[in-house]
Amino acid sequence: MSKFVFDDSLRLGITLIDEQHSRFIGYINDTWDALERGDSSAEFLPILNQLLDYVVEHFSCEEALMREHGYPGYRDHKERHNQTAAELFDFDLRLLVNDREESAAFLNFLTAWLRNHILVVDKELATFLRDKGIS
């Protein structure tokens, strides 16, 4: 059973970013489903690898938009991206220990990032971009 639905409460009104965030929700749901099935930590690695690819694409896209439109919060936002990417890379090693607690920690990290980054930090960016005529 999936835990999250990409609905209007998560849409920011920037089509490209919304499409990417929708994919992120899919990765969270994949992780949730794997945890419910009792998959081994090693079985989370393909999801993590997809997420790492996603992070590179998504963060690069957001950062390009920020630079292109002179977003004043660029440095702070980019630093948050760097921190998130570093934490995801750390899970690459942690999940190899095949510990259910690490798998749960991975899911908790993803859901916290959803709540804190997309719903707060990215909303600020989206408001700025919409004011610049980007949709």
MDAnalysis code that builds the backbone (N, CA, C; Angstrom):
import MDAnalysis as mda
import numpy as np

u = mda.Universe.empty(405, n_residues=135, atom_resindex=np.repeat(np.arange(135), 3), trajectory=True)
u.add_TopologyAttr("name", ["N", "CA", "C"] * 135)
u.add_TopologyAttr("resid", np.arange(1, 136))
u.add_TopologyAttr("resname", ["MET", "SER", "LYS", "PHE", "VAL", "PHE", "ASP", "ASP", "SER", "LEU", "ARG", "LEU", "GLY", "ILE", "THR", "LEU", "ILE", "ASP", "GLU", "GLN", "HIS", "SER", "ARG", "PHE", "ILE", "GLY", "TYR", "ILE", "ASN", "ASP", "THR", "TRP", "ASP", "ALA", "LEU", "GLU", "ARG", "GLY", "ASP", "SER", "SER", "ALA", "GLU", "PHE", "LEU", "PRO", "ILE", "LEU", "ASN", "GLN", "LEU", "LEU", "ASP", "TYR", "VAL", "VAL", "GLU", "HIS", "PHE", "SER", "CYS", "GLU", "GLU", "ALA", "LEU", "MET", "ARG", "GLU", "HIS", "GLY", "TYR", "PRO", "GLY", "TYR", "ARG", "ASP", "HIS", "LYS", "GLU", "ARG", "HIS", "ASN", "GLN", "THR", "ALA", "ALA", "GLU", "LEU", "PHE", "ASP", "PHE", "ASP", "LEU", "ARG", "LEU", "LEU", "VAL", "ASN", "ASP", "ARG", "GLU", "GLU", "SER", "ALA", "ALA", "PHE", "LEU", "ASN", "PHE", "LEU", "THR", "ALA", "TRP", "LEU", "ARG", "ASN", "HIS", "ILE", "LEU", "VAL", "VAL", "ASP", "LYS", "GLU", "LEU", "ALA", "THR", "PHE", "LEU", "ARG", "ASP", "LYS", "GLY", "ILE", "SER"])
u.atoms.positions = np.array([
    [0.844, -1.178, 0.000],
    [0.000, 0.000, 0.000],
    [0.887, 1.237, 0.000],
    [0.583, 2.192, -0.859],
    [1.359, 3.413, -0.953],
    [0.913, 4.411, 0.103],
    [1.847, 5.162, 0.569],
    [1.566, 6.101, 1.647],
    [1.230, 7.498, 1.145],
    [1.790, 7.911, 0.018],
    [1.613, 9.282, -0.456],
    [0.985, 9.316, -1.842],
    [0.202, 10.346, -2.061],
    [-0.381, 10.626, -3.366],
    [0.070, 12.030, -3.743],
    [0.542, 12.174, -4.973],
    [0.936, 13.499, -5.437],
    [-0.344, 14.237, -5.813],
    [-0.792, 15.104, -4.907],
    [-2.043, 15.826, -5.119],
    [-1.788, 17.328, -5.086],
    [-2.864, 18.103, -5.083],
    [-2.737, 19.558, -5.143],
    [-1.969, 20.140, -3.962],
    [-1.982, 19.457, -2.821],
    [-1.253, 19.974, -1.663],
    [0.261, 19.941, -1.886],
    [0.718, 19.133, -2.838],
    [2.143, 19.021, -3.125],
    [2.551, 19.747, -4.408],
    [1.580, 20.169, -5.201],
    [1.888, 20.869, -6.445],
    [2.358, 22.285, -6.149],
    [3.389, 22.693, -6.881],
    [3.947, 24.028, -6.689],
    [3.582, 24.983, -7.824],
    [3.013, 24.440, -8.895],
    [2.622, 25.284, -10.017],
    [3.723, 25.528, -11.030],
    [4.835, 24.822, -10.898],
    [5.920, 24.871, -11.875],
    [5.954, 23.467, -12.482],
    [5.494, 23.328, -13.721],
    [5.250, 22.020, -14.326],
    [6.433, 21.070, -14.216],
    [7.600, 21.522, -14.615],
    [8.772, 20.642, -14.602],
    [9.090, 20.163, -13.186],
    [9.068, 21.062, -12.224],
    [9.359, 20.689, -10.834],
    [8.273, 19.777, -10.295],
    [7.014, 20.063, -10.616],
    [5.918, 19.196, -10.161],
    [6.066, 17.780, -10.721],
    [6.434, 17.672, -11.985],
    [6.631, 16.340, -12.578],
    [7.754, 15.582, -11.862],
    [8.818, 16.290, -11.550],
    [9.931, 15.648, -10.854],
    [9.545, 15.265, -9.433],
    [8.828, 16.129, -8.747],
    [8.391, 15.803, -7.394],
    [7.438, 14.611, -7.397],
    [6.618, 14.497, -8.422],
    [5.721, 13.336, -8.544],
    [6.526, 12.038, -8.617],
    [7.621, 12.067, -9.369],
    [8.496, 10.885, -9.427],
    [9.086, 10.588, -8.059],
    [9.471, 11.639, -7.329],
    [10.022, 11.453, -5.984],
    [9.010, 10.758, -5.074],
    [7.751, 11.163, -5.166],
    [6.698, 10.518, -4.374],
    [6.639, 9.032, -4.728],
    [6.805, 8.701, -5.991],
    [6.831, 7.297, -6.403],
    [7.949, 6.532, -5.730],
    [9.125, 7.154, -5.599],
    [10.251, 6.489, -4.926],
    [9.965, 6.299, -3.438],
    [9.318, 7.280, -2.819],
    [8.933, 7.119, -1.411],
    [7.972, 5.946, -1.283],
    [6.996, 5.874, -2.179],
    [6.020, 4.784, -2.122],
    [6.672, 3.427, -2.383],
    [7.627, 3.381, -3.300],
    [8.369, 2.138, -3.529],
    [9.088, 1.699, -2.255],
    [9.681, 2.666, -1.560],
    [10.389, 2.377, -0.316],
    [9.412, 1.889, 0.750],
    [8.283, 2.560, 0.859],
    [7.246, 2.173, 1.822],
    [6.780, 0.737, 1.549],
    [6.504, 0.446, 0.288],
    [6.043, -0.898, -0.080],
    [7.092, -1.956, 0.251],
    [8.350, -1.662, -0.034],
    [9.439, -2.609, 0.252],
    [9.556, -2.854, 1.754],
    [9.377, -1.808, 2.536],
    [9.446, -1.952, 3.992],
    [8.276, -2.798, 4.496],
    [7.086, -2.550, 3.961],
    [5.915, -3.345, 4.365],
    [6.069, -4.813, 3.988],
    [6.710, -5.099, 2.853],
    [6.919, -6.486, 2.435],
    [7.995, -7.175, 3.262],
    [8.783, -6.377, 3.976],
    [9.879, -6.941, 4.744],
    [11.107, -7.224, 3.917],
    [11.261, -6.501, 2.799],
    [12.436, -6.683, 1.947],
    [13.714, -6.465, 2.748],
    [14.775, -7.122, 2.337],
    [16.071, -6.908, 2.977],
    [16.575, -5.519, 2.619],
    [17.467, -5.007, 3.429],
    [18.034, -3.686, 3.160],
    [18.675, -3.625, 1.782],
    [19.299, -4.719, 1.367],
    [19.963, -4.749, 0.061],
    [18.962, -4.525, -1.071],
    [17.709, -4.908, -0.853],
    [16.690, -4.725, -1.883],
    [16.251, -3.267, -1.999],
    [16.674, -2.445, -1.046],
    [16.389, -1.011, -1.119],
    [17.400, -0.291, -2.006],
    [18.516, -0.942, -2.284],
    [19.578, -0.285, -3.050],
    [19.145, 0.143, -4.452],
    [18.365, -0.658, -5.191],
    [17.916, -0.163, -6.504],
    [17.064, 1.112, -6.393],
    [16.235, 1.180, -5.347],
    [15.434, 2.390, -5.137],
    [16.364, 3.560, -4.842],
    [17.346, 3.324, -3.984],
    [18.302, 4.366, -3.644],
    [19.064, 4.819, -4.882],
    [19.465, 3.896, -5.718],
    [20.191, 4.264, -6.936],
    [19.330, 5.117, -7.859],
    [18.045, 4.775, -7.973],
    [17.135, 5.602, -8.768],
    [17.025, 6.998, -8.156],
    [16.963, 7.042, -6.830],
    [16.879, 8.327, -6.149],
    [18.129, 9.173, -6.363],
    [19.279, 8.538, -6.347],
    [20.514, 9.283, -6.566],
    [20.542, 9.886, -7.964],
    [20.101, 9.129, -8.963],
    [19.991, 9.672, -10.322],
    [18.991, 10.828, -10.360],
    [17.864, 10.625, -9.687],
    [16.824, 11.645, -9.621],
    [17.366, 12.926, -8.995],
    [18.086, 12.784, -7.887],
    [18.604, 13.942, -7.162],
    [19.521, 14.775, -8.052],
    [20.390, 14.120, -8.780],
    [21.297, 14.852, -9.674],
    [20.476, 15.639, -10.705],
    [19.512, 14.976, -11.324],
    [18.679, 15.634, -12.335],
    [17.848, 16.767, -11.734],
    [17.152, 16.471, -10.657],
    [16.221, 17.439, -10.064],
    [16.945, 18.651, -9.488],
    [17.990, 18.388, -8.717],
    [18.710, 19.501, -8.110],
    [19.364, 20.373, -9.179],
    [19.919, 19.761, -10.207],
    [20.523, 20.533, -11.297],
    [19.483, 21.413, -11.974],
    [18.303, 20.872, -12.190],
    [17.214, 21.615, -12.820],
    [16.807, 22.816, -11.962],
    [16.566, 22.572, -10.684],
    [16.165, 23.656, -9.793],
    [17.256, 24.721, -9.708],
    [18.488, 24.280, -9.577],
    [19.589, 25.241, -9.446],
    [19.766, 26.066, -10.713],
    [19.558, 25.463, -11.872],
    [19.634, 26.218, -13.127],
    [18.536, 27.276, -13.178],
    [17.324, 26.916, -12.762],
    [16.224, 27.886, -12.729],
    [16.537, 29.023, -11.758],
    [17.099, 28.687, -10.617],
    [17.432, 29.712, -9.622],
    [18.468, 30.691, -10.172],
    [19.506, 30.155, -10.805],
    [20.554, 31.022, -11.366],
    [20.002, 31.879, -12.504],
    [19.243, 31.234, -13.379],
    [18.704, 31.934, -14.552],
    [17.820, 33.114, -14.167],
    [17.080, 32.963, -13.063],
    [16.114, 33.999, -12.685],
    [16.557, 34.818, -11.477],
    [17.809, 34.638, -11.042],
    [18.350, 35.458, -9.961],
    [17.692, 35.233, -8.617],
    [17.407, 33.989, -8.287],
    [16.748, 33.683, -7.016],
    [17.647, 34.097, -5.849],
    [17.156, 34.962, -4.961],
    [18.004, 35.459, -3.873],
    [18.379, 34.393, -2.837],
    [17.617, 33.321, -2.729],
    [17.915, 32.264, -1.769],
    [18.733, 31.130, -2.355],
    [19.385, 31.393, -3.494],
    [20.109, 30.346, -4.214],
    [21.140, 29.629, -3.342],
    [22.002, 30.364, -2.689],
    [23.087, 29.729, -1.920],
    [22.549, 28.797, -0.848],
    [21.577, 29.258, -0.087],
    [21.010, 28.431, 0.981],
    [20.322, 27.206, 0.406],
    [19.568, 27.396, -0.662],
    [18.843, 26.293, -1.289],
    [19.835, 25.261, -1.836],
    [20.874, 25.742, -2.496],
    [21.888, 24.833, -3.036],
    [22.586, 24.075, -1.916],
    [22.863, 24.726, -0.809],
    [23.500, 24.049, 0.329],
    [22.588, 22.939, 0.877],
    [21.297, 23.197, 0.915],
    [20.347, 22.156, 1.353],
    [20.373, 20.974, 0.382],
    [20.467, 21.281, -0.911],
    [20.584, 20.215, -1.906],
    [21.849, 19.396, -1.659],
    [22.967, 20.068, -1.434],
    [24.223, 19.368, -1.196],
    [24.140, 18.471, 0.033],
    [23.523, 18.975, 1.085],
    [23.373, 18.197, 2.314],
    [22.491, 16.972, 2.082],
    [21.394, 17.161, 1.358],
    [20.494, 16.047, 1.067],
    [21.202, 14.986, 0.238],
    [21.926, 15.404, -0.775],
    [22.653, 14.452, -1.613],
    [23.675, 13.682, -0.791],
    [24.388, 14.365, 0.095],
    [25.382, 13.692, 0.942],
    [24.712, 12.657, 1.846],
    [23.559, 12.994, 2.390],
    [22.840, 12.057, 3.257],
    [22.359, 10.842, 2.466],
    [21.899, 11.067, 1.234],
    [21.479, 9.933, 0.405],
    [22.658, 9.023, 0.079],
    [23.804, 9.605, -0.244],
    [24.986, 8.790, -0.523],
    [25.395, 7.994, 0.714],
    [25.204, 8.570, 1.890],
    [25.502, 7.872, 3.134],
    [24.620, 6.629, 3.286],
    [23.382, 6.711, 2.843],
    [22.490, 5.548, 2.935],
    [22.974, 4.398, 2.066],
    [23.721, 4.702, 1.022],
    [24.269, 3.652, 0.174],
    [25.078, 2.669, 1.015],
    [25.857, 3.175, 1.932],
    [26.649, 2.321, 2.817],
    [25.812, 1.735, 3.944],
    [24.938, 2.529, 4.492],
    [24.143, 2.080, 5.645],
    [23.202, 0.936, 5.289],
    [22.649, 0.968, 4.076],
    [21.701, -0.088, 3.694],
    [22.395, -1.421, 3.438],
    [23.683, -1.381, 3.202],
    [24.414, -2.631, 2.964],
    [24.526, -3.505, 4.204],
    [24.295, -2.938, 5.383],
    [24.412, -3.724, 6.615],
    [23.205, -4.635, 6.828],
    [22.184, -4.491, 5.989],
    [20.988, -5.331, 6.040],
    [20.313, -5.296, 7.414],
    [20.005, -4.093, 7.845],
    [19.363, -3.858, 9.138],
    [18.012, -3.186, 8.872],
    [16.946, -3.778, 9.372],
    [15.599, -3.236, 9.146],
    [15.478, -1.808, 9.673],
    [16.180, -1.504, 10.741],
    [16.139, -0.140, 11.275],
    [16.718, 0.862, 10.283],
    [17.747, 0.444, 9.541],
    [18.323, 1.334, 8.527],
    [17.330, 1.542, 7.383],
    [16.593, 0.498, 7.039],
    [15.576, 0.636, 5.987],
    [14.490, 1.608, 6.428],
    [14.073, 1.493, 7.681],
    [13.061, 2.410, 8.218],
    [13.622, 3.833, 8.281],
    [14.889, 3.966, 8.650],
    [15.522, 5.288, 8.700],
    [15.550, 5.916, 7.307],
    [15.776, 5.087, 6.292],
    [15.781, 5.564, 4.906],
    [14.408, 6.136, 4.551],
    [13.345, 5.413, 4.872],
    [11.992, 5.897, 4.603],
    [11.712, 7.171, 5.391],
    [12.111, 7.211, 6.644],
    [11.897, 8.412, 7.461],
    [12.629, 9.616, 6.884],
    [13.847, 9.387, 6.392],
    [14.603, 10.467, 5.768],
    [13.851, 11.016, 4.553],
    [13.346, 10.125, 3.708],
    [12.645, 10.554, 2.496],
    [11.380, 11.329, 2.829],
    [10.602, 10.854, 3.795],
    [9.351, 11.545, 4.131],
    [9.637, 12.881, 4.808],
    [10.689, 12.952, 5.617],
    [11.060, 14.226, 6.235],
    [11.494, 15.220, 5.170],
    [12.245, 14.726, 4.167],
    [12.668, 15.609, 3.088],
    [11.447, 16.117, 2.325],
    [10.482, 15.253, 2.099],
    [9.247, 15.665, 1.430],
    [8.586, 16.795, 2.209],
    [8.413, 16.589, 3.478],
    [7.707, 17.580, 4.298],
    [8.495, 18.877, 4.457],
    [9.780, 18.761, 4.692],
    [10.570, 19.954, 4.997],
    [11.076, 20.678, 3.764],
    [11.466, 19.946, 2.750],
    [12.064, 20.606, 1.591],
    [11.008, 21.003, 0.564],
    [10.247, 20.042, 0.096],
    [9.271, 20.358, -0.949],
    [8.200, 21.312, -0.435],
    [7.662, 21.028, 0.748],
    [6.533, 21.815, 1.236],
    [6.923, 23.155, 1.848],
    [8.201, 23.374, 2.101],
    [8.631, 24.645, 2.676],
    [9.606, 25.353, 1.730],
    [10.781, 24.769, 1.548],
    [11.848, 25.424, 0.787],
    [11.476, 25.562, -0.688],
    [10.984, 24.480, -1.290],
    [10.625, 24.553, -2.706],
    [9.399, 25.428, -2.936],
    [8.502, 25.532, -1.961],
    [7.343, 26.424, -2.120],
    [7.804, 27.874, -2.245],
    [8.822, 28.237, -1.480],
    [9.367, 29.593, -1.585],
    [9.935, 29.834, -2.980],
    [10.689, 28.859, -3.469],
    [11.255, 28.972, -4.819],
    [10.139, 29.059, -5.854],
    [9.124, 28.231, -5.729],
    [8.027, 28.228, -6.705],
    [7.301, 29.572, -6.727],
    [7.073, 30.154, -5.571],
    [6.427, 31.467, -5.515],
    [7.267, 32.491, -6.266],
    [8.564, 32.482, -6.033],
    [9.482, 33.389, -6.736],
    [9.400, 33.173, -8.242],
    [9.476, 31.913, -8.679],
    [9.460, 31.615, -10.119],
    [8.126, 31.981, -10.760],
    [7.020, 31.701, -10.083],
    [5.707, 32.080, -10.633],
    [5.614, 33.592, -10.796],
    [6.170, 34.322, -9.818],
    [6.177, 35.796, -9.919],
    [7.000, 36.275, -11.111],
    [7.938, 35.439, -11.561],
    [8.753, 35.748, -12.750],
    [8.094, 35.262, -14.041],
    [6.892, 34.669, -13.903],
    [6.153, 34.208, -15.078],
    [6.448, 32.775, -15.481],
    [7.142, 32.028, -14.651],
    [7.448, 30.625, -14.942],
    [6.311, 29.752, -14.426],
    [5.894, 28.812, -15.251],
    [4.841, 27.887, -14.803],
    [5.128, 26.478, -15.291],
])
